[in-house]
Amino acid sequence: MEEALYYTPMFREFAGLEMGEDHLPDESTILRFRHLLEARPPSTPH
């Protein structure tokens, strides 16, 4: 996924990131975020 952010402009645009930025997330950051999402149940509309 980290490589996709560097090489695929569409992924950077979706994530709201610019190529010149020094703080593109690394693979471990993306993985920790994914685990947080998986641990939380999806919200339901009221």
Sequence and secondary structure as in RCSB ss.txt:
>XXXX:A:sequence
MEEALYYTPMFREFAGLEMGEDHLPDESTILRFRHLLEARPPSTPH
>XXXX:A:secstr
 HHHHHH HHHHHHHT  TT S    HHHHHHHHHHHHHS      
